[in-house]
Amino acid sequence: MGEFPIAPIGRLIKNEAEIVSAGTEEALEKVLEQWAEKVARQAVKLAKHAGRVTVNASDIELALKELA
């Protein structure tokens, strides 16, 4: 099982789709976890580049822009 709870992920999908196949929530959870790990790694690199050990919200926002 991944880091993210499945129920909210399922609600996200079901808000947009009439029918959701079995395993869809788990598939999206896996993708979201992989994406979050990439963003976190990039944010840490940005903080280190700025001479900081603390990652802040602006690092996350910049990492998202760079990875998008």
Order of alpha helices (4+ residues) and beta strands (2+ residues): alpha-alpha-alpha
